[in-house]
Each structure stands twice: as C-alpha cells, then as structure tokens.
C-alpha cells in the first residue's frame, strides 16, 4: 500500500494464503478485493491507500458473479 496512492479503503478482512494475502476492503460502500504479497503488514480496520495496474483488474457482475470480460 502506498502513500499518495489514488484510492483510500478500510480493510475489513484479510485472507492469508501463504505467499499472498487477499485484502477485502471497503471503498465508499463498494467491496474491493486486492492480492498483495504476504510480507505486507496490514491490520483489520486499518485505512490504506492503494493503486492498481489496469491490466490486472477483474470486474464481476454483482448479480451473477460472472467476470464481465467474458460476456
């Protein structure tokens, strides 16, 4: 997570998968899931700032759960 990054979020769950963690975050009422290195130190209820690589973003339909890129 980076200072000066464009988006602020609050971490509400952390899934530790060994070499990576999945951060479940709230951004203005929207849920965002981010994969980060397991070595990143982050805590529940922490407010973080982050950016992203557009080619790594996946979007899913809220109703069906399908990846919208596959439609």
C-alpha positions as CSV (number, residue, x, y, z in Angstrom):
1,X,0.0,0.0,0.0
2,X,1.4,3.3,-1.0
3,X,1.3,6.8,0.4
4,X,-0.1,9.2,-2.1
5,X,-2.0,6.4,-4.0
6,X,-5.3,7.5,-5.6
7,X,-7.8,5.4,-3.5
8,X,-8.4,5.1,0.2
9,X,-10.0,2.0,1.7
10,X,-10.7,0.3,5.0
11,X,-9.6,-3.3,5.4
12,X,-12.5,-5.5,6.8
13,X,-11.0,-9.0,6.2
14,X,-7.6,-10.5,5.5
15,X,-7.2,-13.9,3.9
16,X,-3.7,-15.3,4.3
17,X,-2.8,-17.7,1.5
18,X,0.9,-18.2,2.3
19,X,2.8,-16.3,-0.4
20,X,0.0,-13.8,-0.9
21,X,-2.8,-12.1,1.2
22,X,-6.2,-11.1,-0.2
23,X,-7.3,-7.9,1.4
24,X,-11.1,-7.4,1.5
25,X,-11.7,-3.7,1.6
26,X,-14.5,-1.1,1.6
27,X,-14.2,1.9,-0.7
28,X,-17.1,4.2,-0.3
29,X,-19.6,1.3,0.2
30,X,-18.1,-0.8,-2.5
31,X,-16.2,-4.0,-1.8
32,X,-12.8,-4.4,-3.3
33,X,-10.5,-7.4,-3.1
34,X,-6.8,-7.0,-3.6
35,X,-4.0,-9.5,-3.8
36,X,-0.8,-8.4,-2.1
37,X,2.5,-10.0,-1.0
38,X,2.2,-12.0,2.3
39,X,5.0,-9.8,3.7
40,X,2.9,-6.7,3.6
41,X,2.0,-5.6,7.1
42,X,-1.7,-4.6,7.3
43,X,-4.3,-5.0,10.1
44,X,-8.1,-5.3,10.3
45,X,-9.9,-2.0,10.3
46,X,-6.7,-0.2,9.0
47,X,-7.3,2.5,6.4
48,X,-4.9,2.0,3.5
49,X,-4.2,3.8,0.2
50,X,-3.6,1.9,-3.0
51,X,-3.3,2.0,-6.7
52,X,-3.6,-0.8,-9.3
53,X,-2.4,-2.0,-12.7
54,X,-5.4,-1.7,-15.1
55,X,-4.4,-4.9,-16.9
56,X,-4.6,-6.9,-13.6
57,X,-8.1,-5.7,-12.7
58,X,-11.0,-8.2,-12.9
59,X,-14.6,-7.0,-12.7
60,X,-17.6,-9.2,-11.7
61,X,-21.3,-8.8,-12.2
62,X,-22.8,-8.3,-8.8
63,X,-25.9,-10.3,-9.6
64,X,-24.4,-13.3,-11.4
65,X,-20.8,-13.3,-10.1
66,X,-19.6,-13.7,-13.7
67,X,-16.4,-12.0,-14.9
68,X,-17.8,-9.2,-17.1
69,X,-14.8,-9.5,-19.5
70,X,-16.2,-12.9,-20.5
71,X,-19.6,-11.6,-21.6
